[in-house]
Amino acid sequence: MTTEEKIAYWVKISDGDLIVAETMLKNRHNLYTGFMCHQVIEKIFKAGYVKMKNETPPYIHDLPRLAVLADFYDLFSDEQKRFLNGINQLNIQARYPDYKNRLAKSLTSNRCKVIYDQTKHIQQWTKEKIL
């Protein structure tokens, strides 16, 4: 697989995850809206990593760390960095049920709309840098 094909692979998955996040948002599945937004950014950052390093991205889910490793974290505004740090906790697939419940209570429909909008913005910003 060429570098361009690898980048396209990660971008396609990120785009698909954005569709799922939007569906979760519309159906008020707030916990999974947040989780899918995390996934959107993780995948687009992995595309960015491939673009910048021409290597397979690391098997990590830490969004700020991925951006640092891909050499584009410093390009984000302070607000974007705060968003990435905040959304990082939404990678919930391996969390305990009591943690999921506490997290779900903090995710109102309004907060999820903001998270979705910011996710879409970060994804587009990253695409512009790598495509």
Secondary structure, DSSP 4 states (H G I P E B T S, - for coil): --HHHHHHHHHHHHHHHHHHHHHHHHTT-HHHHHHHHHHHHHHHHHHHHHHHHSSPPPS---HHHHHHHTT-GGGS-HHHHHHHHHHGGG--TT--HHHHHHHHHH--HHHHHHHHHHHHHHHHHHHHHH-
